[in-house]
Amino acid sequence: MRQRAPDALVLDAGDALIRDQTPATTSLGASSVELLDMMGYDAIVLGAGDLERLGVARLRELLPGAQFVTLSANLVLDDTAAPSVSDQVLVQPYLIRKVQGYAVAVIGLTSPLSLDEAEVRDPIASVRQAVEEAGQEAGVLILLSHLGITFNEEIASLFPELDLIVSGGGRGYTMQPFLTEGGPPIVHADMASPGHAGRRIGVGTWWFDAHGHLLGYAWESTSLTPDIAEDVEVTRWMRDNP
């Protein structure tokens, strides 16, 4: 894919840092950050599992050194009123990248949960604010949301200005984009279950006119079966980091 489209965006819609498998569990997420960097991810959104299993203190240690950007428009840390430099690096509401001449905004959304050290605010209000702000700089808007397909369908109906919702969390996944009346398509590449995650990857191509209006798209859901060649560098890393 990078040979065909070197500026493609590589995104993950939440709970990419830790779940129930080694070495992520034994390294408290450090191995996940290293591998996401090796794979060249542009951005991830913080999922509820990332926050619950690792906690904000551990995320402060992990994320500032990552090469990818960590997103959440509705996560507010307990000291956000006077944010430190590390807080600003930890999470940001959206990312703006130039892709083939287009300014593309990727907005992050974390699923609701209760934490003493952070507040996860109303997703609808948070998306509205992020869309208003990011829309002033970008003509293409992508939502990277960990709220699951059902809730993301509601968001799609409220924000037709979005061009795409990349969904994570919840139940199920989509082999084809899930279409909403008057709203953006929703894609959900994979569903994690105990002991299993990252079995499928979604590859999408979106076409826009000169004004940033969506003309069409293509989506392919690929199962990572044994016939797909292993990456030599990652295989070596896994051997050395059991």
N, C-alpha and C positions, 0 to 999 in steps of 0.2 A: 504494500500500500504506500509506503513512504517513497518507493521508487516511482510510483505513478503520481503521487500527490504529496510532495515533501512538506507542504505546509498544512496538512490535514490536522484537525484538532483531535486529540486523544483524551477522552473524558471518562470519569467513573462517577456513578450516581449514588455513592454512599456505602459505608461499612467496608471500605477497602483496606483498612489498616489492621484490623484484628477480628477474628471470629473464634474458631474452635480448633485450629490446626497449628502444629509447629511448622516452621520456626517463629511464626508471628506471635504465638502465645508465650513462648519462652523468651523472646526478645522484646516483649511488650511493644510490638509494632515497629521496631527499628528495621527488621528485615523487610517489612512491607514498603516502608519509605524507600529503602535502598533499591528494591526491585522495581517500584513504580518509576523511580528515577532512571534506572537502566532501560526501561521500556519507553521512556520519553513521554510520559503523561504531561499534558498541559495543565489539567485541573482535576481536582476531586471535590466532592461535596462531603462535609462531615455528616455521617449517619448517626442515628441514635445509638447504635451498637458501639461505634467508635468512642462516643462520649461516655457511655455507661461502663464499658470495659476498661478504658484507659484513663478517663478522668482528665480534667483540664490541665492539672499540673504536669502529667506525663505528656500531653499534647504540646505544652509549652516547650518541653525538652526536645520533642521529635520534629516538629513542623518548621521552625524557623530555618533549619538547614536544608529543607527539601527544595528540589529544583522545580517542582510543580507548585501551583497555587492552590490553596485550600479555601473553599468557598462556603459561605452561609450568610444569606441576607437576613435571617431571623434569629441568629444566635447572638446573644448579648452577654458578655462576660460581666462578672460582678463588679469590676472596677472600670467599666467602659466610660464612665463619666470623665475619667482622667486617664486615657489609655497610655500605656507605656509603648516603647518601640516594639517590644516582643509581642504585645497584643496585636499591633497593627500587622505584623508579619504572620501571626497565627491564623487569622481568618479575615477574609474580605468579602463584601456582598456580591461583587461581580468582577469579572475579568474582561478586558477588551483587547482583542487581537486583530491585527490586519491580516486578512486572508484573501489573496488574489485581488487586492484593491478594495475589498469591503472591510468596513469596521464591524466586527462581530463581537457582541457582548454575550458572555456566559454568566448567568445568574444562578447562585446556589441556594438551595432550600433544604433545611434540616427537618426531619420528622419530629413532632412534639414529644417532649419528655420532661421530667421534673428533676432538676439538679440544684443543689445548694450553691454551687460555684458559678452557675451560668443560668441564663433565662432563654428559653426558646419561645419566641414571640409568635403571634398570630401569623400564619403563613400568607393569608390573603393580603393583609395590610402590608406585609413585608415585600411581597412580590410587586404590589402596586407602587410602592416607593422606589424599589429598585428599577422597575420598568421605566418610570418617569425619569429617573436620573440617568440610567444607562442609555435610554432612547435619545438623549440629547447629544450623545457622542457616537452612537452606533446605529446603523441602519438595519442590522440583522440581529435578532434577539433570540437566544436559546436559554431555556430554563433547565437546569440540572437539578432535579428534585427527587428527594428520597421519601416521598410521601405515598408511593404506590400508585398503581394505575387508576383506581377508583377516585381517589382524591385529586389526582392530576387531571382527570377528566373534568372535574368541577373547575379547576383552575383554567383549563383550556377554554371553557365556556365563558369565563369572565374576562379573559385577556386575549382577544383575537389578534392583537398586535404581535404576539409571540409567533415566531416562525417554526419552532420545534420545542417539544418537551422531551428531554432524555430522562426517563423514569427509572427509579430504583426503589427498593424496599417493598413492603406489602407482599401480596401473593401473585403468582403467575408471571408470565412474560409474553411478549408478542413476537410471533414469527414475521408478521407484517406490521407496518405502522397502524396504530389504532386511530381512526379518524373521528373527529368531533365536528358537529354541525357548526360551521362558521368559525371554528377555532383551529389551532395548529395540530398537526399530527403528533401522536405520542408513540415513542419507541421505548421498549423495555427489553433489553437484550438477554437478561439471565435472571434466574431466581435462586437464591442461596437456600440450602437446607442443611441440617446437621451433617457435618463431614464432607459436604460438597459445595463448591462455589467456583465461579469462573469457568464453567463448562461451555459457555456460549459467548460469542462476541458479535456485536452488531456493527456493520459498516454502512454508513449512509453517505449519499451524495445529494446535495441540495443545489439547485440552479436558481439564480436571481438575475433580474434585469439590471440595467445601469443605475436604476433608482433604488435598488435593494428590495424590489417586490418579488415574492416567491413565484417562480415559473413552474417548477416541478421538482421531483425528487425520486431517488431510488434507494432501497434499503435491502440489505442482505443479512440474514441471521445465520451465522456459521457455527456449527458444533465443532469444538476442538477435539477431534477424534485422534486416535493414535497414528493415523496415516499422515497427519500434518507433521512435518519435520520439526524436531526440537531445536530451539535456539542454542547454539554451542556455548555462548557466554553464560546464559542463564542456567543451563544444565551443569556447567562447571561450578557456578555459584552454589547451586542446590547441593551438589556433592560435598562441597566444602563447608556448608552451613546446614547440617541436618536438623 
